[in-house]
Amino acid sequence: MSHVTDLTCLVCGKRYPPDGVAYVCPDHGNEGILSVNYDYDRIQRHISRERLARDGDPTMWRYRALLPMAPEAELPPLTVGGTPLYQTRALGASLGLRRLWVKDEGRQPTASLKDRASALAVVKAREKRAPVITTASTGNAAAALAGLCASVGQPNIIFVPASAPQAKIAQLLAFGAQVMLVEGSYDQAVELCLAAADTYGWYNRTTGFNPYMTEGKKTAAYEICEQLGWRAPQRVFVSVGDGCIIGALHKGFADLLALGWIEEIPRLMGVQAAGSNYLYTAWAQAADVLTQPPISADTVADSISAGLPRDRLKAMAAVRASEGAFIEVSDTEILAAIPELAAKAGIFAEPAAAAAHAGLVKAAARGEIGADEEIVLLSTGSGLKDVASAMQAVASRGISPQRVAPDLSAFKEMFATKARHDEETPIDRPNH
């Protein structure tokens, strides 16, 4: 059995046994988001930092004692989790930061952090012998679910806005998912997915509805601390759309604090696109996210475009409880962050992932971060998810390839011309 004790409604505080409700508190419809609670004393008997040091499993399942699943649960075969944490001195130096790290979730099987949640969704759905798993997504969660389902032969039906980037739609189709392109917004895709899942009895993986998706994503926080020698960073910068990832990070750090494995929870810095700034606005105005109306979202960072963030309660609580902040960045700043992160850290990020770096740049420019603070930047997805935006980003910086004839003389002439233009002295003495 798992170590889950109960589920708590974040709206009214009502508690339910683990099998007492399917997804949400019935007293509040689809808004009754639940939090999963654990028996930490019992967990301590099954997992420790010392045991983890001897565990050769590099995946998220090394933390299975801290996940809502039976010990004997069947796991999907893809390698989910264990993504690298890089110290990026060149990127840090450009911002006046001496201890900057980047965690690259683009290294996941389907190239985004959403694989963590989808892996757990597959486990939970198979526990219930669900005939179909479904989700609504702007693309990454959908690709993650489709890929994880493909690995175990699990039928799945995906609802995505028809405006989703072609690279993400291509992933879905290649993985064999049944893809429903919704002629509408992401929020409309969510509503259609919820209605269809309820009608047909499908297992619903949708973020901000299924409470266990937080539990899958929180393993990123465990890895950060373990990779830092069980030391929590002082701040974590992460992009925010629906709010599930930042809420999950807080849950993961809170788990480790409850176990006595870290001494404090990092300040969580949620970065939102100006065109999808629901949570930033609510935080800045100290508004109630239960009553604040939705906005019309429009941003190049499709993965964080949400008019009404589905996990807004967890996201706002994460920032406020950790004494963090929300930061707003423009699409121009997001696009500029793509080549900056790539050229100075070697990490190719999609717009939503690069938004976190744009927020870090803005916070550093304002003098809001100490030079010796230990900072982790969470890059949530690969730039290969949206090549069109990456090309737009480099073009806006005046970066372009050079065309040359297949002839050394032509190359030398072009290279010399470019060198004069750039007022540089390149090494142009080839060996003969």
N, C-alpha and C positions, 0 to 999 in steps of 0.2 A: 504494500500500500504506500501511497505518497505521504508526505509529511504536512499536507495541507490540513489546517484546522477548520477554516470556514471562509466565507466570502462576505465582504462588507460593501454595502451600497454607499457610494460616495456622495449621494444626494441626501439620504435620510439616516444613514448609519445603521440600517437594519442588517442583521447578520443571518446568513443562510449556511446550512451544512453543504459540504462540497458537491453533493449530488442533488441539492435542494432546488436549484434553478439551472436553466440551460445556459443563459448568457448574461441577462440583465435583471435588475430588480423589477418585478412585475408592477410595482406601485408607481413607476415613472416611465413606463413604455420603453422606447429605445434609448432614452436618456439616462436610465438607471444604471450607470456604469459601476462595475464591481471591482473590488481589489481583493487579491488572493492573499490569505494569511497563513503563516506557517508556525509549527512547533519547533522553535530554534533549539531548545534543550534536546529534543529527540534527534534533530539534525546533527548536533555536535557529536552524537555517538556514531555517526555514519560517515562523516567527512571532516577533514582538518587540513590545514595548510601543509602539514608534514605528509599526509597521505597524498595530497595533490602533487607534491614534489616528486613522489615515487610513481605517479600515474603516467603511463606512457601514451594515454589517449590525448591527442592535441585538440580534439573537437569540443563543442559546447557540451557534449554529453559527459565530460569529466565532472560537471557540476550537477549531475542528475539528482543528487540528494536534495538540491535546492530548487528542483523543478516539480511541477504538479503532475507527476507521472509515476506509474508503478515501476519498481526496480526491474521487473521482467518485461517491460514494454518493448515491443519490436521497433527498432530504430531504422529510419531510412538510411541507405548506404552512402549518400553523398557526404563529403567532408565539410560540414558546416561549423564555422567558428575557427578559433585558432589563428585569427588574422594578425598580421604583423603590426607592431608599434615601433615607429621609427623616430629617432631623435634627428631633427632637421635643423642643423646648425646654420646653414645658409639662409633658410627661410626665417629662422629666428633672428639672425643678425640683421636682416633687412627690416625687422620690426623692433629692434632693440631688446629682444628677449633672449635670455641665455639658456632657458630650459623649456624648449618647445618640442612637443612630440606630436606626430600624426599617426592615427590608427586608420589603416586602409581597409575599409570594408568592401572595396571594389574587388578584393581577392576572394570573395565568396563564390560558390559554384555558379550562381546566376548573376554575380557581380554587384550585389547590394546587400546591405545589412538585413533586409527583409527576409533573407533566407533563414535567419534565426527563428523568427516567428513562424514562418511556414513549416519549418521542420517540426516544431512542436505541434502545429495545427494538424499535420499528417498523423503524428502519434495519437493525439486526442481523438481525431476522427476515426481512426482504426480501432481505438478502444471501444467506440460506440458502434462499430461496424457500419459506418455511414456509407451509403451507396455512391454518394457524390459529395465532393467538397466544392464550395464556391467562395468567391470574394469579389469585392469591388475595389478598384485600384486605379491610380493614374498610370500604372505600368510596372513599377518595381515589385510591389507585393504580388501582383498577378504573375509576373515572370517567376518569382520565387516559388509561389505555390505550384505553378505549372511544372517547373523543373523538379521540385521535390515529389510531386505526384507521379511524374513520369518515371522516377527512380524506383517506385514501388508498384507501378501499374494501377494507380488510383484514378478513376474518372474525375474530372473537374470541369467546372463551368465558370468562365471569367467574364466579369462586366467591367469594361473600361470605356472612358470617353473616346469618341471617334477621333478626337484631336490628339490622342497620345502619340508620342514619337514613333516613327516607323520601326526603329530598331527594337523597341520594346514589344510592339505588336509582332514583329518577326520572331522574337523569342517565344512568345506564346504559341504561335502557330507551329513553330519547329518542335516544341515540346509536346504537341498533340492535344493541347487544350481546346475545348469548345469556346470560342471567343465571341462575345457579344459586344459589338461596338455601339455604344449608346450615343444617340444623337442628342447630346446635352452635356451638362457639366459633370464633374466628379461627384458632387453632392447628389445629383439626380441618379447617377449610376449606383451610388450607395443605396438610395431608397428603393430602386428597382431590385437590386440584389437582395435586400432584406425581405422585400415582399415575395420574391420568387423562392427564396430559401424557406420561408415560413409556409408557403403554399405546397411545396414539394417535399419538405422534410429533409433538405440538404444540410450538411454540416457547414456552418458559416464561419469563415476565417476573418471576416472584415474587421479592420482596426477600429478601436473605439466602441466595439460592440461585443466582441469576444474577449473576455478578460485575460485569457491565457496568452494572448499575443504579447502583452507586456512582459510576461514571464520568459518568453523566448528571447526577446530583445535585451532583457536585463543582463544576459550573459556577457554582453560587451563590457559592462562595468566590471564584472568579475575579472575578465581578462586584462583590462587596463591595470587594475591594482596588482594582479599577480605578476604581470610583465614588469611592473615597477618595483618588484620585491615586496609586495603587500604594503605599498605606500600609496595613499590616495593623492592625486594631483590637487592643486589648489583651485583650478578652474577647468571646466570642460566646455568647449564651444561646439555646438551642434545645431544644424538647421532644423527648423520646425514647420510642419504643415498641419497634419492632424493632431500632433502632440504626443503620439504614442512612444516615440523613441526617447524624447527627453524625460517623459514620465517613467519609462522603463529604466533609464540610467539611474534616476533617483531611487527607484525600487531596488536596483542591484546594489548600489552603494549603501542603502539603508539595511539590506540584508547583511552585508559584511560588517557594518557597524554593530548590528545586533549580535553577531557572532563574536565580536571583539577582535576582528581581523584587521580593521583599520581604525584610525583614531578620529577621523572626521569625514563628513560628506563634502565633496568639492562644491564650489559655487557653480551652478549650472547656468550657462549663458546661451539662451535660445535665440537663434537668428532667423528672422522672417523677411521674406521679400516684401517690398513696399506695396506691391500689388496683391498681396495675400497676408495682410498684417493684422488679422483679427486678434490674435493673442497679444501682440505688441501693444495695440491700442487699448485693449482691456487692462493690461498691466499698467500702462502709463496713466490711465484714468482711474485706476483702482475699481474697475467695473466688475459686476457679477457676471461671470460667463454663463450662468444658467439662464439669465434673462437677456443678455446682450444679443441683439438680432444678428443674423448672418450678414456677410458682406458679399459683394460681387468680386470674386478673385480672378486675377489675370496677371500671370507672370511667366517669364521664360523658363523659370524653374518649375516645371510641371509637377515634379514629385512632391513639392511643398505647396501646391496650389489647393487651398481648401477654403470655401466661403464660410463654413461652419465646422471648425475642427472637432472631430468626433471624440477625441480624447482630451478635450480642453480642460476638464477638471483635473486630471492627473498632471497635465503640462503646467498649468498655473500653480498647482500645489508644489510641484517640483522646484520651480523657480523661486517661489516665495519662501518655502521651507529651507532652501539651501542658501538664501540671501544672494541669489544670482540676479539676472536681469534678462529682459528681452531687448534685442537690438534690431533695428530696421535697416535694410540695405536695398538699394535700387537694383534694377535689372542690369544697368550699366556696370555697377560695382560687382555684381555676381559674375558677369561675363569676363570682366577684367581679372577676376580671381582665378579663372580656369588656367590660363597660361602662366600666371604667377606661381600657382601651386605646382604646376607641372615642371616649370623651368627651375624652381628653387628647391623642390622636394622630390621630384621624380614621380609624382602621383597625379594621374590623369583623372580628374573628377568631372562628373556631370554637373549641370548648373545647381541643382539642389544641394549637392555635396560641397561645391565650391562656395555656396552662400555662407557656410560656416567660416570659411577663411575670410570672406569679405567682412563678416562681422568682427572677426579678430583684428583685421586691419583697421577698421573704424575705431574699435575700443583702444587699440594701441595708439592711434593718432590722437585720440582725446586724452591720453595720459592716464587711462583708467587701469592700467596693468603695470605692476612692478616688474622691473627688469629681471629679478631673480625668482619671480613666481614660476611654479611648475605648471605648465599649461598643456592640455591635451586637446588637439583638434580632431574631431571625429569626421572622417570623410566617408559618407554613407553609400556612395555608389560610383561606378566607373563612368568615365567620360565616353566610353564606347556605347553607352545607353542613348546618347543624343549627339551624334557626330555633327549634325547641322548646326547646333548651338556652339560646339567647339570651333567649327570653322568660322562662324560669325565672330567668336571671341578673338581669335588670332587675327582675323582681318581688321578688326577694329583697333588692334595694336600695331597695324602696319606690318605684320609678319606674313611673309608669303614665300613660296618656294622659288628658286631661280631656275629658269629654263636654259638649257645649254645643248648644243649639238654634240653628238658622240665623237668628239675630236679634242685631243689634248690642247692644241693651239687655241681652239675656240674657248675651251675652259679657262686657259691662262689669261686670255684677253678679258673674258667676263669677270674673272676673279680679281684681276688688277683694277678694273673699272669699279667694281664694288668696293674694293679696299680704299680707293681714292674717295669714293662717295662717303664711306663711313669714317674717313680720316683716321684709319687704323694702319698698322704695319703688320700684316699677316705673314705667316711663314709661307712664302711662295717660291721656295727654292726646291723643287722636286728632285728626287734622285734620278740620275740618268743611267 
